[in-house]
Amino acid sequence: DLSQWRGYADDGRGMVIGFDRQKLCNNIRSDGIRSIIGIAEPECIANVVYNKRTIHQYAKEIVNYLDLYVKSASFNPDNFLDLEAQMALGDYIEYKSSLCKSSSFQDEREVRIIYIDNGWKFSPSSNDQRPIGFITKNGRVISYYTYSFDRSCIISVKRGPKCIADLREIRELLFSRVGSHVFPETSKISYR
């Protein structure tokens, strides 16, 4: 889709990497990711929701869970000691809201890996610290999380319609970093 190349790939000068969703999800789970949300077990990789009815259903679920929490025996408005329940509820709200996007973007068919810092816990070795980083782009500060994954998760690489990188050089890079199972292609979309 031309709008994707324009909006997300340096105006067509970038590249897109295709992943095997199941392999990537298995890779994430095997690395120690687990949910402590407790209300619902989220997928580690989830489709973004563009449907207003579904988004409204998510909002109703959140309100219902808030209502249940307030009515529960553990809720004490004067003494918020039930930190785990609060964090679980906050994580659930963050998870559900992270999946929602305006229907005007539905052509994107976006898939997200959602990392919730205090709800989804990684258990890496003590010397494997993975801090959240920040970059600036288009006048905004954007956070990112560096995650290493098995190279076999990559199934395709396409260069954008305005990308001038040589396919031979891309192939050599892929061979040295990813392996011989991925062959780069050029997008066939015309750029106007």
Protein Blocks (a to p, Z undefined) as FASTA:
>chain_A
ZZlmmmmnggoiaccddddfklmmmmmmmnopacfklmaccdfbdcddfbfklmmmmmmm
mmmmmmmmmmpmklcfklcfblmlmmmmmmmmmmmmmmgccfklmmnopacddddfklmc
cdddfklccddddddeehiacddddddddfklpmbdcddfklcbdfklmmmmmmmmnopk
bccdddfbdcZZ
